[in-house]
């Protein structure tokens, strides 16, 4: 499952980014809206031995309407350890730089009792059964599952969420190409991560992590 020390680093840095009201991300503002969650401040530190996250460019965040957020507007993100000689998606992975062995996509639900559906529309290269999709509220896991081997999408179930900040986390899992091979992290690509609610939501940011 997703390393909780790395998840802590995600939350620490991403919450610090939110508290600054960074206008590079949708919804970033120094003014608080009536229905927005109060800004949170957290020391900008990470646990020993864990590299800080890399925050992705805001031009890959799209909000076509107040209830919908899409991460990965026109590109896919590479997850893994950059050892992909035997991957089933070698051409696409080889064309992209390594981004990290875990990715988070952070969004905010602005009102209680919001029905939210989360879908990952593009996946290629799932060769092991240990890769994970999870949804976190703070450090609490709301939803989690393994990604189906050779899967091309992840369809999230409808969830009723309270207002607050949430992280969709996709992480690479260990596996073997054959019994004689040493275990390595699966390399795959994801894109078109779509979050849709029946009430307003907003994107905050997204990024990658390397253990």
N, C-alpha and C positions, 0 to 999 in steps of 0.2 A: 504494500500500500504506500501511498505518498508519504514521504519522510516528514514527520511532524516538525522537526527542527527547521527544515526548509520552508514548510508552511508558515512557521513563526516569522521567518525572514520575509516572506511574502507580505504578511499582514503588517509587520513593523514598518517596512519601507513604503508600502502602498498606502497605509493610513497616514503616514507622514506626508506623502504626496497630496492626499486629499486635503489635509489640514492647511496646506499652502494655497489652496484655491487655484491650482495651476490652470491657466487659461488655455494651455496646449491640449487639454482633454475636454470633451463635451461636458458641459455642466459646471466646469470650473469657474468659480465666482467668489468674490469676497463678500457678497451679499447673501444672506440666508433667506430662502423662500419659506413661506409659512408651512408647506407640507414637506420640507426637506428635513433629513436627519441632522442633528447638530454636528458640527465639524468635530472630528476627533484628533487629538494630538498624542503622539507616541514618540519616545526617544528614537532617533534615527540610528539604531544599532542592530547588529546581527549576531547570532550565536557564534562562538569560536569554531573555526573550521568550516563555516558555511559562507560561500561567496554571496555578496549582495546581488539582488536581482537586476536584470537589464530591462528597462522599461521600453516598450515598443513605441514606434512613431504614431502620432494621433491620426495620420491620414489613412490608417487602416481601420479606423472606427467609423461606422456609418449609423446614423439614426434617421431612418426614413419617415418615422412618425413617433409621437411621444411615448408609445407603448412598445416600441421595437428597437433593439440594438443588435448590430451585426459587427463582429470582429473578424478581420481578414477579408476586407472588401474585395481586393483583387489579387491576393497572393495567399500562399499557404505557409505554414510554420513548421520547421524541422525540429523533431523531438528525438533524442537518442544520444549515443556516445560517439557518433561519427565513424562507426565500424559497420559498414553496410554492404560488404562484398556479396553476400548471399541474400540480400533483401529482395522481396517481390516487387519493390517499387524503386529500383535503383536509379532509373533515369531522372525521375523527379527529385529524389533525395540528393543525387549528385549535383544537380543544378542549383542547390540552395546551400548557404553556409549553415554550419551547426548553430542552433539557437539555444540549446540546453536540454537537460533530460526531464524537465517538467515545465509546463506553461500554466499561467493563471490568466483568467479573464474576469475582471472585476466590474460589478455593476451595483447600482443602488435601487432598491424598491422604495418608492416615495410614500406609499400608503399601506396601512394594514389590510389584510384580507385580499391580497392581490394574487390572482391565479397566474402562474408563470409556467411557460413551456420552454425548455432548453434543448436545442438540437445542434449537432455538429454535422454540417452538410457535406464536408469533404474530408475523407481519410484515405490514405494509401500506404501500404507497407506493414500492416498488422500481422506479423509472422509468429509472435508468441502470444500466449494466453494470459500473461501477467500484466499487461498494460491496463491502466485504470482511468476511469472517469469519475470525478467526485465533485460535490457541491458543498462548500463550507459557509457557515455563518460564524464569523470569528474563528475560534478553534474547534467549533462543533461541526461534525459532519452531518449534513442534512440528507444527502443521498450519495450512494456510491455503487459502482459495479465494475466488473472487468469488461474490457472492450472485446467483442467477438473477433476471433482469429479470422483474418482476411476480410474483416468488415470494411464497409465503405462509408458508413454513417453511424452516428450515435443518436438515437431518438430518446430524448428525455421525457419522463412522464410529467403530467401536469401536477404542479405543486402549489399549495396555498401558502404564501409567505407573508410574514410580517414586514413592516418597513424596516430598512436597515441595509447594510452592506454585505454582499455575497461574493464568493470567489468560485468560479468554475475551474477545476484543476484537472489537467490531462497530464499523465506521467508515464514514462517509459518503464517497462518491467524487465527483469532478468529472464534469460532463456538460453537455449542451445540450438544451434542450427542442426547438429547431429550429436549423438551420444559421446563422440570422441572430442568434440569441440569444447573450449572453455566457455563458461557462461558470459554473456555480454548483454548490454542493454539494447532493446529493440529500437531500430530506427524507423520512423514513419513521419508522415506529414499530415497536418490538419489545417482546415480553413473553414470559412463561412460558419463561424460559431454564432448562432442566432438565439437571442433571448427575447421572448414575446410575452407580454402581460395583458391582462384585461384592464389594467390601470397604468398610470405613468411609471416608467422606469428610466434610468439614465446610465450611460456608461461612465466609468471612472478612468480605468486604465487597464493595461495588460502587459505581460512581460514573461521572461524566461528565467530559469534557474539552472545552475549546474552544481551538483554535489561536490 
